[in-house]
């Protein structure tokens, strides 16, 4: 029973956060959307931030599973890098609400922290997925740990930026497509790292 109610609360909260943002959401609104009372929610979630964090953790777990499944048959560092980065992109391409959820973008670009413990756990789950990209980058270019982290952060920033520009329709305005610019960027990264390795 608790699991069913928990799912109803999370599904209702998703709609409330999408409509009102984290700042505008209330436990009362979440309860109304879930068809229950606030008294039924508090034993499951002590605050709206806890609900929000749970939704984001679920999203990040789905992302990791998708990237893992998409890279399972990749053998070389080159194919693993491309497969993991494109899987990250394809997961979010048709899920704009999940991009917004992950970036705290429901209302604008101001970051919204939850709590130290929540933020630590959420960052860990995101890094679990980005580690797949990191490992492929490190193997591809024989990179140091620090250099691989920098390359991973740079690629992550590109992917998120590309998703936002895609979702706002700016890519179409520029006559470009998301998959095309992602593939071109990844090919440039691969070529640069392979050439640098050859010169070592």
N, C-alpha and C positions, 0 to 999 in steps of 0.2 A: 504493500500500500504506500509506504513512504517513498519507494522508488518511482511509483506512478505519479505521486504528488510532486516529487522533485522534478520530474520531467515536465509536468504541466507548468510548474513555476518557471523553469528555465525557458521553456518555449514562450510563455507569456512575457517574461522579462526581455527576451530578444526583441519582441515587437515594441515594447515600451522604450528600450534603449534606442532602437532605430528611429522611433518617432520623436522622443523627447531628449535624447542624449543622456549621458551619465549624470550631469548636473541637474537636469530637469526631471529625471526619473525619481519616483518615490516608491516605497514599499507598498503603499496603499494602491498606487496605480498598477504595480506588478500583480498584487493580489487580485484586483478587479479583472485584469487581463487573463489571469490564470483560473479565474472562477472559484476563488477561495478567500479566506480572511487573512489578514496580516498575522493573526495568531497562529495560523497553520504554517506560515512561512518561517517564522523566527526559530523554531526548533531545527529547521534545515539550514537556514542561512541567517547569520546574525545581522547582516547589513546588505544594502544594495551593492556595495563594493564587493562583497563576497559572492553575490550572484554574478556580477559582471566578470569577476576573476574566473569563476567556474566556466562561464560561457567561453571566455578567451582560452582557457586551458583545453577545453574540448576542441576548439577550432585548431589550436596548435598541434594537438594530438592527431587530428585528421590530416593536417598538412604533412606531418612527419610520415604517417602511414602512406600517403599518396606519393611522396618523394621516394620513399624506400621501395615501393612497388614499381615505380617508374625507372629505377636505376638497377633493379635486380639482375637484369641480363647484360648490363654494361660491363665490359671487361677492361678497357684501357682507361687511363686517367682522362684522356681527351673525351671519350664518349661518356664517362661518368660525370664529368663537369657539365657537359652540355645537357645531359639527361636530367641531372639534379636541378640545374638552373631553370630549364624549360618546364620541368614539373612544378617547381615553385610558382612560376608564372601562370601556368595553365590552371593550377588549383584556384588561384585568386581571380583569374580573368573574368570568370562568370559569377564571382561571389563578392561584389563590391561592398556589401555590408560587413563581410569578414575582414576585408582590408581596413575598413573604418574602425571596426572593433579593435583590431590589433594595434592600430596607431592612435587610438583614442581620438578619432576624427569625427565623431558624430556631429559636433558643432564647432567647426573651425580647426585650426592647426595647433592650438595650444596643448602641450602634453598634460595628461591627467594621471598622476600617479595614484596608486591604490593604497598600498601600505608597503613597508619595507619587505615583509615576508611574502606578500603576494607578488610584488615586483621581482623579487629574487627567483621565485618559482616560475613565473612567466618567462623571465629572461632565460632561465635554464632550459625550458621547453623549446623556446625559439632556437637557442644555441644547439640543441640536440639535432635539429634539422639542418642548421647552417654548418654543423660539423661535417655533414656529408659533402657539402660544397668545399669546405676547407680542406678535407682530406684529398679530394680530387685535385684541387689547386696545388697543394703541397707536392703531391706525386708528379704532377705534370711539369712543374718548373723546378723540382728539387729545391724547394724554398725552405728557408728557416721558419720556425714557428711564428716569429714576429711578422715576417714578410707575408706568410700565408694568412695570418689574421687580418693584416691590412688589405690584402687582395680580396678576402672574403667580405670584409666590411664595404669595400668599394663596389663589389658586385651586388651586394645586398642593396646598397643605396641606389644603384642603377635600376634594379628590378622594381623596387618600390616606386621610384620616380616614374618609371615607364608605365606602371600600373595606374598611377594617379593621372598621368597625362592621357592615357588611353580612356580611363573612365570619365574624364571630363570632356571627351570628344576632341581634344586638341590634336591628337595624332591624325585623325581623319581630315581635320582642317589643313594640316600640313601635307596631306597626301601620302601618309605613311600608315603602316599596319604594325600592330604590336609584335606579332611573331617575326616579321621581317627585321625590325630594328633590334630585337633580342638576338636573333640568329647572327646578324652582322656584328653586333657587339661581342658576342661570345667567340665568334671566329677571330676577331681582332685580339681578344684576350689570349686565346689559345696560341695564335701565331706569335704574339709578343713573348709569351712565356717559353714556348718551344725554341724560339730564336735565341733568347737569353741563355737558356740551358746549353744550347749548342756552342755558345761562345765561352762558356766556363772552362 
